Amino acid sequence: MSIFTPTNQIRLTNVAVVRMKKGGKRFEIACYKNKVMSWRSGAEKDLDEVLQTSSVFNNVSKGQVAKKDDLSKAFGTDDLTEICKESRHFPYFNIGKET
């Protein structure tokens, strides 16, 4: 008898979820909670130090990645860097443990 263990599952720890509503859709980005405030204030310049993954999600806790069509319609691009730069101006973020 074998036990199924998912090997491609990534556990996110120390998470701050930045939530954005745009174009009638909700998007989330998983960030390191100790870096979010310094990035928003401009002290942290390297976006790779802030982001936990290089994906935009519909729901971080369920691992539902946002579709490129939805990103293009809402933000005018599907480039993660541009979307994250725009997310700096959204005030909603939740510091908590997401799994």
NORUR-V104944 format. One record per residue. N is the residue number from 1. RES is the residue in three letters. PSI is psi as a letter, one per 20 degrees, with the letter a starting at -180 (* if undefined). BURIAL is I if it has 24 or more other C-alpha atoms within 12 Angstrom, else O. Layout:
n=N res=RES psi=PSI burial=BURIAL
n=N res=RES psi=PSI burial=BURIAL
//
This chain:
n=1 res=MET psi=p burial=O
n=2 res=SER psi=q burial=O
n=3 res=ILE psi=p burial=O
n=4 res=PHE psi=p burial=O
n=5 res=THR psi=o burial=O
n=6 res=PRO psi=p burial=O
n=7 res=THR psi=i burial=O
n=8 res=ASN psi=j burial=O
n=9 res=GLN psi=p burial=O
n=10 res=ILE psi=p burial=O
n=11 res=ARG psi=p burial=O
n=12 res=LEU psi=p burial=I
n=13 res=THR psi=q burial=O
n=14 res=ASN psi=l burial=O
n=15 res=VAL psi=p burial=I
n=16 res=ALA psi=p burial=I
n=17 res=VAL psi=o burial=I
n=18 res=VAL psi=o burial=I
n=19 res=ARG psi=p burial=I
n=20 res=MET psi=p burial=I
n=21 res=LYS psi=p burial=I
n=22 res=LYS psi=p burial=O
n=23 res=GLY psi=k burial=O
n=24 res=GLY psi=j burial=O
n=25 res=LYS psi=q burial=O
n=26 res=ARG psi=p burial=I
n=27 res=PHE psi=q burial=I
n=28 res=GLU psi=q burial=I
n=29 res=ILE psi=p burial=I
n=30 res=ALA psi=p burial=I
n=31 res=CYS psi=r burial=I
n=32 res=TYR psi=p burial=I
n=33 res=LYS psi=h burial=I
n=34 res=ASN psi=i burial=O
n=35 res=LYS psi=i burial=I
n=36 res=VAL psi=g burial=I
n=37 res=MET psi=h burial=I
n=38 res=SER psi=h burial=O
n=39 res=TRP psi=g burial=I
n=40 res=ARG psi=h burial=I
n=41 res=SER psi=i burial=O
n=42 res=GLY psi=i burial=O
n=43 res=ALA psi=h burial=O
n=44 res=GLU psi=p burial=O
n=45 res=LYS psi=h burial=O
n=46 res=ASP psi=o burial=O
n=47 res=LEU psi=h burial=I
n=48 res=ASP psi=h burial=O
n=49 res=GLU psi=h burial=O
n=50 res=VAL psi=g burial=I
n=51 res=LEU psi=p burial=I
n=52 res=GLN psi=h burial=I
n=53 res=THR psi=r burial=I
n=54 res=SER psi=l burial=O
n=55 res=SER psi=q burial=I
n=56 res=VAL psi=p burial=I
n=57 res=PHE psi=q burial=I
n=58 res=ASN psi=h burial=I
n=59 res=ASN psi=o burial=I
n=60 res=VAL psi=g burial=I
n=61 res=SER psi=h burial=O
n=62 res=LYS psi=i burial=O
n=63 res=GLY psi=k burial=O
n=64 res=GLN psi=o burial=O
n=65 res=VAL psi=p burial=O
n=66 res=ALA psi=q burial=I
n=67 res=LYS psi=q burial=O
n=68 res=LYS psi=h burial=O
n=69 res=ASP psi=g burial=O
n=70 res=ASP psi=g burial=O
n=71 res=LEU psi=g burial=I
n=72 res=SER psi=g burial=O
n=73 res=LYS psi=g burial=O
n=74 res=ALA psi=g burial=O
n=75 res=PHE psi=i burial=I
n=76 res=GLY psi=j burial=O
n=77 res=THR psi=q burial=O
n=78 res=ASP psi=j burial=O
n=79 res=ASP psi=o burial=O
n=80 res=LEU psi=h burial=I
n=81 res=THR psi=g burial=O
n=82 res=GLU psi=h burial=O
n=83 res=ILE psi=g burial=I
n=84 res=CYS psi=h burial=I
n=85 res=LYS psi=h burial=I
n=86 res=GLU psi=h burial=O
n=87 res=SER psi=i burial=I
n=88 res=ARG psi=h burial=I
n=89 res=HIS psi=i burial=O
n=90 res=PHE psi=p burial=O
n=91 res=PRO psi=i burial=O
n=92 res=TYR psi=o burial=O
n=93 res=PHE psi=q burial=I
n=94 res=ASN psi=o burial=I
n=95 res=ILE psi=o burial=O
n=96 res=GLY psi=r burial=O
n=97 res=LYS psi=o burial=O
n=98 res=GLU psi=q burial=I
n=99 res=THR psi=* burial=O
//
